[in-house]
């Protein structure tokens, strides 16, 4: 008996990108009977080559399967998202002049924030997004949808203890920057050369004090008003693109 756990991806981009990434097992693809667009035809051609079963359903049946109205006429029964091990990336052979960038998410519990962060992470070439086993949003179909399928290509690493993970990275020569709205040093005055880990705090609370103590440098994003800080995904995007700009 096959005991492999499955979930239902929904939306064109998550299903299409998961097919392209070839990191998940596909068991069935579901399409709405009245949603056969040119895009879907392209997807079905790939499914045909891979010999993946395709079922045509009513829109109401798709809504029942995906548990959402946001399926846009397509869904797929797939294996769960495949996490990656930290050492698999950090210890991967690479040229000496190639530096790595990891995002460490401390208490980011909103799946929409996680999806947005992952979408930007793919755009700038982040090597891995590190989340915790507890108090963290997980890479669910909702996250794949919010990320427009970027999740299917990004390395997400799930760790038990983020403090220990920071220590591992520091022992391997990484500089760890923590985002803190009260920090005196701002992102645009930092030197982001070398291999980096950037810690992004959760919604409302920011980085926990234990985690903050492990950071080499705390940095902030300049704002005219200090009343409200940027949300996690926007803050992450600002710092990721500053790192990207400097490395380019």
N, C-alpha and C positions, 0 to 999 in steps of 0.2 A: 504494500500500500504506500502511496506517495504522501508523506507527511509534511511536504514543503509548504511553509506558510505563504499565503498570497494576499494581495490587496488589489483594489481597483483604481488604476490611474484614470483620470478623466481630462478631457480637453485635447484639442489637436496637438499642440506643442509638446506637452508631457509625453503623450503616446509616441509621437513621431521621433522626438529626441531620444526616448528610451530605446526605440528600435535602432536608431543610428548608433547609440553608445554601446549596445550589445552587452550591457552589464547585468541585465535582468533576464530571467526566463519568461517567455510569453506563452500563455496557455490558450487565451482566446482574445479576439478583438471584437468589440461591439460597435456597430454603426447604426445611426438612425436611418430608417428607410427613405426619408425625404431629405437627407443631407449629403448626397453624393456629389461633392464639389471636386474641382480639379486637384486641390490639395489632398483630399481624401483618396482620390484615385491613385495618386503618387504613393501614399501610405499603403494602400491595398496592394500595390505592385510589389512593394518590399515584403509585405506579409506573405504574398503568394510565393515569392522566391524562397522565403524561409519556412514555407509550409505551415503557417500559423492559421488556425481555424478562425473564420470570420462569421459572425452572426449579425443579421439585420433585425433590428428591434424597433418597436414603437418608442417614441420619445418618452412616454410615461414609464416604459420598462427600463429605459436607460436611467431615468431619474431615480427609480427604485434601486437599481444596481449601484449607482454612484453616490446616492444619497445627497444629490445636489441638482439644482437647475442649471449649473454652470458647466455642464458636460459638453455643450456645443456640438452635440450629435455624435460624440465618439467616446469610447471607454476601452479599457483593456484589463484583463485579469493577468497579473504579473507576480513574480516573486518579490519579496520585500527589498527595500533599498539596501545595496551592499556596502556596509561600512568598510573603511580602509584602516589598516594599522599605522600608527605614527611612524614606527621604525621602517615600514615599507617605503615611506616617502623620504624621511630624513636621511636614511642610510643608502638611498638609491644612488648608484654611481652617476656622477655628473662632472662637467668641466669645472676646474677650480675657480673660474671667474663667474660661474653661474650661482647667484645667491637665491635663497628661498624666502618665501613669504607665507606665514601662517596667520590666520585669524583665530583668536581664542575668544569664544563667546561665554561670558559669565552671567548666567541667569537670564538669557534671552528666551523668554517663554512664549512670545507671540509668533505663531507660525507665519503670519504675513511679514513680520520683520525678518524672520529667518529666510523666507523666500526671496525677499528683496536684497538682502545681504548676499545670498548665494548668486543671484543674477549678476550683481556687480562684480563679485569675486571671479566669476568666469570671464567677464569682460577684461579684467586687468591681469589675469593669469595667476591668481592665488594658488599656491601649491596644496593647501589644505585648510579646511574650516573645522575647528575643534569645538565640539560641544560636550557637555557633561551628561552622565547617565541620569542624574536627578536634576530637577529644576531647570529643564531645558525643553524647548520645542524640538520635536523629532522630525526627520525628513519624510513626512507623510505625503500622500497624494495632493493635499492642499498646498503644501510647500512647493511641490513640483509645479503645480498650476500657477502659483504666484510668481515663481521664478521663470515662467515661460519655458519650462523644460530644462533650464540650466542645471538644475539639481542632478540630472541624469549624467552630466559630464564632470561634476565637481567631486573632489575627494572630501568626504565628510568623515571625521575621526571622532569616535565616541570614547571619552575617557571617564574614569571613576573620580579622579581628583585633579583639578586644574592646577593647583599649586605644585603638585609633583610633576605635572607635565611641563610647567614653566621651568622647573629645576632641570629637567631632562634637556630641554631646548637650550638653556643657558650653558649647560655642561658641553653642549655640542657647538658652542660659539655664537649662539643667537643673542641679539639684543632684544629686550622685551620692553615695548612701549605700552603704557596703559592710558586709555582715554578717561580724563577726569575734567569735568567742566570748571573746576576751581584751580586747575594747574596753571602756574605762571608761564610755562613754556608753551607756545602754540605750534600747531602742526606745520606751519609754513616757515618756521625758523629751525626745523630739525634737519639733521643729516640722516637720511634714510638709506645710506649705503650699507652693504653687508647683508647677512641673513637676519631676518626680522620676525618677531612675533608681536602682533598687535592685539591687545586685549580690549574688547568692547563690552561695556557693562549692560545689564538688563534694563528693561523699561522702568523708569522711575527711580530705582535704587542705585543704578550705576554699578561699578565694580565693588565687590566686597572688600573690606579692609584687609583681610588675610591675603587676598590675591594682590591687592594694591601694593602691599609691602614687598612682594616678590618682583615687582616691575623695576627695571633699571631707570626709566624716565617716565614721568607722568606728563601728559600733553593735553591741551585743550584746543577747541575750535573758537576763533574769535567771534564775538557777537556784539551787536550794538546794545541789545538789552540782555540782562542776565536773569530775567524772571523765569523763563523756561528754556531748558536746553533742547538741542535737536534730538529727534528720536533715534533709536539705535541704528536703524538701517541708513538714515541720512548721514549720521556721524561716521558710520563705517565707510560709506561711499566717499565722503570728503577725504578721509585719511588714506583710503586705498588709492584714490586718484592722485594724491600728492606723492605717494610712494611711486606710483606708476610714472608720473611726470619726471621725477628725479632719476629713476632708473633708465628712462628713455633719453 
